[in-house]
Amino acid sequence: MSYFNNLPLLRGGLESTDAYATVTSLLSTSTRHLFESKTSDEVFMNLAIQAARRAESCVLPNPKVGALITYGDKIVGEGFHSGPGQPHAEVEAIRDAESKGFHDFSKATLYCSLEPCSHVNKRTPPCAPIIASKNFKRVVIAHQDPNPLVSGRGIEIIRAAGIDVCTGCLQSDAETMNQAFLKNQIHRLPYITLKIALTFDGKMADDKGKSQWITGEPARHLVHRLRSQADSLGVGSGTIDADDPQLNVRLPSGNLQRKIVIFGNPKARVRSLRAAKANGLENIIQIPSKKSLKTSLRHLYRDHKICHLFIEGGAGLASSFLEKNLVDELVLIYGRGIVGGVGKFSLLRKSKRSLGQTISFTPHHVELLGSDVIMRGLKNVYRSH
């Protein structure tokens, strides 16, 4: 993950000061040297990526996209895509600049965290022709869109208008932000995040099956923010039988519904479940116990348009997904302390793997949140080509 992911997004305009100088003035001397080693294109592209991250909730099936317009060293417009049916980031940036009185784009540079779209038959018009009509001096793009309906066509339209186009700027950072979208487009499968709450000795519950609560309130608030970035939540029938969770997204701004995928057959009638009441019965999807998980995931993507499945099942479901190598991202939350016992509800309890056969992943984020330790890591990384 790039260090620059944590930098604040500047709001510029015709009245703004030198954006590069403003950013560097916020940094310590040692960090400033690191920042100044980046090219101006990388600095501004980083800010475009940060703009994309401002989307408050899941934007799937669309990608997160941010755009920034500069004139010299000044930021004159910015925008991000907030969700399906909403204006795209590039259009938002152009509108922002024009609202401030900036109309001559012939000496301006547009930074896009993803190739501008070129396809029609969707709720918003294609961005590439709009960008071409504004006659930008330069357009800098992080990476090509793997969507076969775009896949370089947006770049071709802009170049055909005589605009200088540069691609590949902070490509890895931009791709990291859109892992779910990239997997959807390349593999036609939902992206899988597995969240597991564990005691410090690796138990998902005590030997009586009690797991509420292993983690503290700050960590539980974090889980709701993570849920908000997915379009569906997955859970096993065992967890439904034991806890009857609501499985919606509860944020300070309000509650959000999600599609709920139940793996297995709960004992209670589905319409009586708290998850059905919180999310709507029409959003409950059941996967029979004997159905192949890989086949089920293809079915969920193709027939139910599920793009990012956030799994919060118990030890059995989590172990099944890990054993079958279906997990893309792990969120491990360690809390409570050491519970001991025989580990009846431990992860992969029946596994006979040796140290040389461990299921490995690459941690990219570790933090202390209250008394809990949060670790996030990737098992699979998807690239645009």
Buried (B, 14 or more C-beta within 10 A) or exposed (E): EBEBEEBEBBEBBEEBEBBBEBBBEEBEEEBBEEBEEBEEBBBBBBBBBBBBEBBEBBBBBBBBBBBBBBBEBBBBBBBBBBEEEBBBBBBBBBEBBBEBEBEEBEEBBBBBBBBBBBBEEEEBEBBBBBBBEBBBBBBBBBBBBBBEBBBBBBBEBBBEBEBEBEBEBBBBBBBBBBBBBBBBBBBEBBBBBBBBBBBBBBBBBBBEBEBEEBBBEEBBBBBBEBBBBBBBBBBBBBBBBBBBBBBBBBBEEEEBEBBBBBBBEBEEEBEEBBBBEBBBEEBBBBBEEEEEBEEBBBBBBEEBBBBBBBBBBBBBBBBBBBBEEBBBBBBBBBBBEEBEBEBBBBBBBEBEEEEEEEBEBEEEEEEEBBEBBBBBBBBBBBEBE
